Amino acid sequence: MPHILAAGKLHPSGVALLEQTTHNGYTFDYIEEVSEASYIPLIYKTDALILRTQPLTAETVAKAPKLKVVSRHGVGYDAVNLEALNARGIALTVVGDVNSVSVAEHAMMQILALAKRALVADHAVREGPWGWRNRLEAREISGLNLLILGYGRIGRSLARMAKGFQMEVRAYDPFLLKAGWPEGDVSPVETLAEGLAWADCISVHIPKGDKPLIGADEIAAMKPNVILANTARGGIVAEEPLRAALASGHVFGAGMDVFDAEPPVDGGPFAALDNALLSPHIAGLTAECAERMAVSSVQNVLDFFGGKISPDLVVNRVVASAH
């Protein structure tokens, strides 16, 4: 029977499901440390690898002669060498729609906290001056234009939340413009430039490309006092032009859950700015979401070997042997 290696700490519900597999003849190793070095010594006997955020390099794949499936504990796979998996016919699975609500809530929180100047307001109570309140820096989001970059599950969930705050919502998604725009009351913008000129707030939920989607020119094209939220990936928004725009006030506030380098050195380029709301890549890391991801990542392994894995959850659509 297959041997499973769970690399990285899992929610107890995921561990419990792993333990239940032993009743059906599976065996497993479980290590909580999140590093490639920590699981390499066990990879040689592994049929299925459950992977948190640590890398999976081509060198490590070469040390895993039995490996048939890699199950990501999440939806991103930037740190996985997909070419090495493809060359060996090894399937890569993701957990599907388990974190869209959590990430959308985080983006909504960023927009609200930035508009209300929550960081400065908190500081005014704790350390003063109380009189900061009379500067009237806080803003209302009702009636503002929200541009969502990437209109997948997370973007659509955010749109529903934003509508509850009476925001005007449009979205930019080149893939869906070609494939077919989903039904609903959120209309697309044809070009990024059109959207940037329209938006009062922008939330990023689009895949990372070869270069930043939002660079110096795009930031310059935004409305003055725009609010930007990024819960997608570092590298989509160019950090130095954004830092400069925050410092000058052209960008009213930016919520950054992701960074070019993680963790950023000394807090990164935004650390000294009170109009930057920073978080350590936690938009999808709620207790509820962690449980769903752990259970789903284990279940994907079981479904793979049982011949029941959904094709929608297989990134590389590899038809790999499960014997």
C-alpha positions in Angstrom: 0.0 0.0 0.0 1.1 3.6 -0.5 3.4 5.4 1.9 2.5 9.0 2.6 4.8 11.8 3.8 3.1 14.8 5.3 5.7 17.6 5.4 4.7 20.5 7.5 2.3 21.0 10.4 -1.3 20.0 9.7 -4.5 20.8 11.5 -5.4 18.0 14.0 -8.3 17.0 11.7 -5.9 16.4 8.9 -3.6 14.3 11.2 -6.7 12.3 12.3 -7.6 11.5 8.7 -4.0 10.4 8.1 -4.2 8.1 11.1 -7.4 6.6 9.9 -5.7 5.6 6.6 -3.7 3.0 8.5 -6.8 1.0 8.9 -6.8 0.6 5.1 -3.1 -0.4 4.9 -1.6 3.0 4.3 1.6 4.0 6.2 2.8 7.5 6.8 5.5 9.8 8.1 4.6 13.2 9.6 7.0 16.0 10.3 6.0 19.4 11.5 9.0 21.5 10.3 8.4 23.5 7.2 11.6 23.2 5.2 12.8 21.1 2.3 15.8 19.9 4.2 13.6 18.4 6.9 11.7 16.0 4.6 14.4 15.1 2.1 15.7 12.2 4.3 12.3 10.5 4.1 11.5 11.2 0.4 13.1 8.0 -0.9 10.3 5.8 0.3 7.4 8.2 -0.4 4.5 7.4 -2.8 2.6 10.6 -1.9 3.9 13.9 -0.6 1.6 16.3 1.3 3.4 19.7 1.1 2.9 22.9 2.9 4.8 26.0 1.7 8.3 24.6 1.5 10.0 24.1 -1.8 10.0 20.9 -3.9 13.0 21.2 -6.2 14.1 19.0 -9.1 16.9 17.7 -7.0 14.5 16.4 -4.4 12.2 14.9 -7.0 15.1 13.0 -8.3 15.6 11.4 -4.9 12.0 10.2 -4.8 11.8 7.1 -7.1 8.4 6.0 -5.8 6.7 9.4 -5.9 3.4 9.4 -7.8 1.5 12.4 -6.4 2.2 15.7 -4.7 -0.7 17.2 -2.8 -0.4 20.9 -2.0 -1.8 22.1 1.2 -3.2 25.1 -0.6 -3.9 26.4 -4.1 -0.5 28.0 -5.0 2.5 26.0 -6.2 5.2 28.6 -6.9 7.7 26.7 -4.9 7.1 23.4 -6.7 9.2 22.4 -9.7 6.4 21.4 -12.0 8.6 20.5 -14.9 10.4 17.9 -12.8 7.0 16.4 -11.9 5.8 16.4 -15.5 9.0 14.7 -16.6 8.2 11.8 -14.3 4.5 11.7 -14.8 3.9 12.8 -11.2 0.5 14.5 -10.5 0.3 17.8 -8.6 -3.0 18.4 -6.8 -4.3 21.5 -5.0 -7.2 21.8 -2.5 -9.7 23.7 -4.6 -12.1 26.2 -3.1 -11.3 26.1 0.6 -9.8 29.5 1.2 -11.8 32.0 -1.0 -13.9 33.3 1.8 -11.0 33.7 4.2 -8.9 35.6 1.6 -11.8 37.8 0.5 -12.5 38.7 4.1 -8.9 39.7 4.6 -9.0 41.9 1.5 -12.2 43.5 2.7 -10.6 44.1 6.1 -7.6 45.8 4.4 -9.9 48.1 2.4 -11.9 49.0 5.5 -8.9 49.4 7.8 -7.1 51.6 5.4 -10.1 53.8 4.6 -10.7 54.3 8.3 -7.0 54.9 9.1 -7.3 52.1 11.7 -3.5 52.0 12.4 -3.3 55.7 13.1 -6.5 55.8 15.1 -5.3 53.0 17.3 -2.0 54.8 17.9 -3.9 58.0 18.7 -5.6 56.3 21.6 -2.6 54.3 22.9 0.1 57.0 22.6 -1.7 60.2 21.4 -2.5 62.7 20.2 -6.2 62.2 20.9 -6.8 65.3 18.9 -5.8 63.5 15.7 -9.5 62.7 15.3 -10.2 66.3 14.3 -8.0 66.0 11.2 -10.9 63.9 9.6 -8.6 61.6 7.7 -10.9 58.6 7.8 -13.0 57.9 4.7 -16.2 56.1 3.9 -16.2 53.3 1.3 -19.9 53.4 0.5 -20.2 54.5 -3.1 -16.5 54.1 -4.0 -15.4 52.2 -7.1 -13.8 48.9 -6.4 -11.7 47.2 -9.1 -11.0 43.5 -8.6 -8.0 42.2 -10.5 -8.7 38.6 -11.1 -12.4 37.5 -11.0 -12.1 33.9 -9.8 -13.6 32.4 -6.7 -11.9 34.9 -4.3 -12.7 37.9 -6.5 -16.3 36.9 -6.7 -16.5 36.4 -3.0 -15.0 39.8 -2.4 -17.5 41.3 -4.9 -20.4 40.0 -2.8 -19.0 41.5 0.4 -18.2 44.8 -1.2 -21.7 45.1 -2.6 -22.9 44.8 1.0 -21.0 48.0 1.7 -22.7 49.7 -1.3 -19.5 49.8 -3.3 -19.5 50.0 -7.1 -17.7 46.9 -8.3 -16.0 46.0 -11.6 -13.4 43.4 -12.5 -10.4 42.9 -14.8 -9.7 39.4 -15.9 -8.3 38.8 -19.4 -8.8 35.0 -19.1 -12.5 35.3 -18.4 -12.9 38.0 -21.1 -11.9 35.3 -23.6 -13.4 32.3 -21.9 -16.8 33.9 -21.0 -17.7 36.3 -18.3 -19.7 34.8 -15.4 -23.3 35.8 -14.8 -24.0 38.5 -12.2 -24.0 42.2 -11.8 -20.3 42.8 -11.9 -19.2 44.0 -15.3 -15.7 43.6 -16.8 -13.3 46.4 -17.7 -11.8 45.7 -21.1 -8.3 46.9 -20.3 -6.3 47.4 -17.1 -5.8 51.1 -18.0 -9.5 51.6 -18.1 -10.0 50.0 -14.7 -7.2 51.9 -13.0 -8.6 55.2 -14.2 -12.0 54.3 -12.8 -11.1 52.7 -9.4 -11.0 54.3 -6.0 -10.0 51.0 -4.5 -8.1 48.1 -6.1 -7.9 44.5 -4.8 -5.4 42.0 -6.3 -6.4 38.4 -6.9 -4.7 37.6 -10.2 -1.9 35.1 -10.8 1.7 36.2 -10.8 3.3 36.8 -14.2 6.8 37.2 -15.5 6.9 40.8 -14.4 4.8 43.0 -12.1 1.3 43.8 -13.4 1.3 47.0 -11.3 4.4 49.0 -11.8 5.4 52.6 -11.7 3.4 53.6 -14.8 0.2 51.8 -13.6 0.5 53.4 -10.1 0.9 56.8 -11.8 -2.3 56.1 -13.8 -4.3 55.5 -10.6 -6.6 58.1 -9.1 -5.1 60.2 -6.3 -5.9 58.7 -2.9 -6.5 55.2 -4.2 -6.5 52.3 -1.8 -4.7 49.1 -2.9 -5.1 45.7 -1.3 -2.9 42.7 -2.3 -3.6 39.2 -0.9 -2.4 37.4 -4.1 1.3 37.0 -4.5 4.5 39.1 -4.1 5.8 40.4 -7.4 2.5 41.3 -8.8 2.8 44.9 -7.5 6.2 46.5 -7.8 7.2 47.4 -4.2 9.5 50.4 -4.7 7.1 52.4 -6.8 4.3 51.6 -4.4 6.4 52.7 -1.4 7.1 56.0 -3.1 3.5 56.5 -3.9 2.5 55.8 -0.3 5.1 58.2 1.0 3.9 60.9 -1.4 0.3 60.4 -0.6 -0.7 59.5 -4.2 -1.8 56.1 -2.8 -3.9 56.7 0.3 -3.2 53.3 1.7 -2.0 49.8 0.8 -2.7 46.5 2.4 0.1 44.0 1.8 -0.2 40.4 2.9 2.4 39.2 0.4 5.9 40.4 -0.5 8.7 40.0 -3.0 10.8 38.3 -0.2 9.1 36.5 2.6 9.7 37.2 5.3 10.8 40.7 4.3 14.1 41.9 5.7 13.5 44.3 8.7 9.8 44.5 7.9 10.4 45.4 4.2 10.1 48.7 2.4 6.7 49.6 3.9 7.6 49.1 7.6 8.0 52.8 8.4 4.7 53.9 6.7 1.6 54.3 8.8 -0.6 54.1 5.6 0.6 50.6 4.9 -1.2 47.7 6.6 1.1 44.7 6.7 0.4 41.0 7.5 2.6 37.9 7.2 0.9 36.1 4.3 -2.1 35.0 6.5 -5.1 35.9 4.3 -5.9 32.2 3.9 -4.7 31.1 7.3 -7.7 31.1 9.6 -8.4 28.2 11.9 -11.4 27.2 9.8 -9.5 27.4 6.5 -6.5 25.5 7.9 -8.7 22.6 8.9 -10.3 22.5 5.4 -6.9 22.6 3.7 -5.5 19.9 5.9 -8.4 17.5 5.4 -8.6 18.3 1.7 -4.9 17.8 1.1 -5.0 14.3 2.7 -8.3 13.4 1.0 -6.7 14.3 -2.4 -4.1 11.6 -1.8 -6.7 9.1 -0.9 -8.9 10.0 -3.9 -5.8 9.9 -6.2 -5.0 6.3 -5.2 -8.7 5.4 -5.2 -9.1 6.7 -8.8 -11.6 9.3 -7.7 -9.6 12.5 -7.8 -11.4 15.4 -9.5 -9.6 16.5 -12.7 -10.2 20.1 -11.6 -7.8 19.6 -8.6 -5.0 18.2 -10.7 -2.8 21.1 -11.8 -0.8 19.3 -14.5 -3.6 16.9 -15.6 -1.1 14.1 -15.4 -2.7 10.6 -15.8 -0.3 8.9 -13.4 -0.3 5.3 -12.4 -1.6 4.9 -8.8 -0.2 1.4 -8.2 
